[in-house]
């Protein structure tokens, strides 16, 4: 499953997805704002892959290079429903930021599961990158 460049993603009107990005990096509003981390995009994405591969019931589906992004599937514990999560690195003058988009593949409403996942993945990525960053992951809405 190939995702488009997340900077230009169009979201559905269903309440079953979540988006995190730096203001100005995405064409649509995001639930979470992410910091710029003073590292190269490739370093950020290597860390992201390591952190996210450690998540339970999560598998890497695709690695893309231009722009640099990773596509994962994470399955629910009980029924093993798949949710698709894409993380994309964005280069900035003073470092890199990440865009994370998580969505349910089935159903209309996800009872907040994708928001919780994006918040958790951002926190874990930020903790992994802590020596390089002093910013905080925060909700923008």
N, C-alpha and C positions, 0 to 999 in steps of 0.2 A: 504494500500500500504506500504510494508515494504522496507525500504532502507537498503543497506548493510552498513557496517562500513564505514563512510565517509573518514576515513584515506586512504582507498584503492579504492575509487570510480573511475570509468572509465567514463570520459566525452565523449559525442558524438561530432561529427564534426559540429553540427548545432550551429548557433549563437543565441541560445535561452535559455542559462543558465548562472549562475554566481556562483562563489565559493569564499569563504573567509576562510582563515586559517593561522595559524602561520607557517612560513617556517619550513619544516621538519616534520610537523604533517600530511601532505597530500602527496600522491605519485605523484600527478599531480600539475602543476602550478595553482596558484590562482590569481584572479584579486585584491583581498584585503588581506592585512596582518593585523592580529589581535594581541593585546597584551596579555600577561599573566596577569591575575588579581589575586591578593593575597587572594583567597578564595578557599574553597572546591568546587569540581565539582557540588555537589548536591545544594549548595547555588547558584552557577552560573545558573544552570538549572532551579531552582525555580524562579529566577529573570527573566530569559529568557521567561519562560512560562507566567508569569504575564504581561510582556511587550508586548509579541506577541499576547496574547489574546485580548489586547486592540486595535489591528490594525483593521481597517474597513474590513468587508467582509472576515474575517479570522476565521477559525475553527480548533481546534486541532483534528487530525485524530487518532493519535497513540502516546503512550508513551512507550518507550522501556528502559530496564535497563542495558543491558550489550552489548555494551557500552551505557551509558546514552544518550538518544536522544529523540527528539520530532519531529513529522511529522505534518505539518500544510497544509491546503489548503487555498489560498487566491484567491478570484474571482475578475475578472475585473469589473469595475463599470458599464460599458454600456452593454456589452454582457454576462457578468458573466462567462467568460472563466476561468477554474481553472488552477492555477499554484501551484505546489507542492514545499514546502519548508521544509527542514530538518535541524535541528540544533543539534549538538552533542557536548557534553562536553569532554574535554581531560585534564587529570590530569598531572600536572608537579610538580617538587620538590618544587617550590616556589608559587604554586597556580594552576589556571586552565585557559584554553583558550577554545574558541568555534570555531567550524567549522560550517559554514552555506552554504548550497547548495540550490539554487533556480532554478527551471526550468519550462518552459512552457510545458503543457501537449499536446498542439496542435500547429501546425504551425512550420515553419522552422526558422523564425526570429522573435524576440520579440521587436524590435525597442528600445532595451536597458532597457526594463522594469525590468528584473531580476537584472541587475547591480544596478539600482536605488533602488530597494527593498532591496538588500543585504546591500548597503551602509546605507540606512535609518535604517534598523533593527539593524545593528551594532552600529550606532550612538545612537540609543535609549537604547540599552542594555548597552553601555558604560556609558551613562548618568545615568542610573539606578544604575550602579555599581561604580559610580564616587568616593564615599567615600573610596572604597577599591582599586582604581586604579588611577595611574597617567599617564598611556600610552594613546596613541592616535590611533584611527582607521585610517589607511591610505591605499591608493591604492598601490599595489606592481607593477603594470604595467602601 
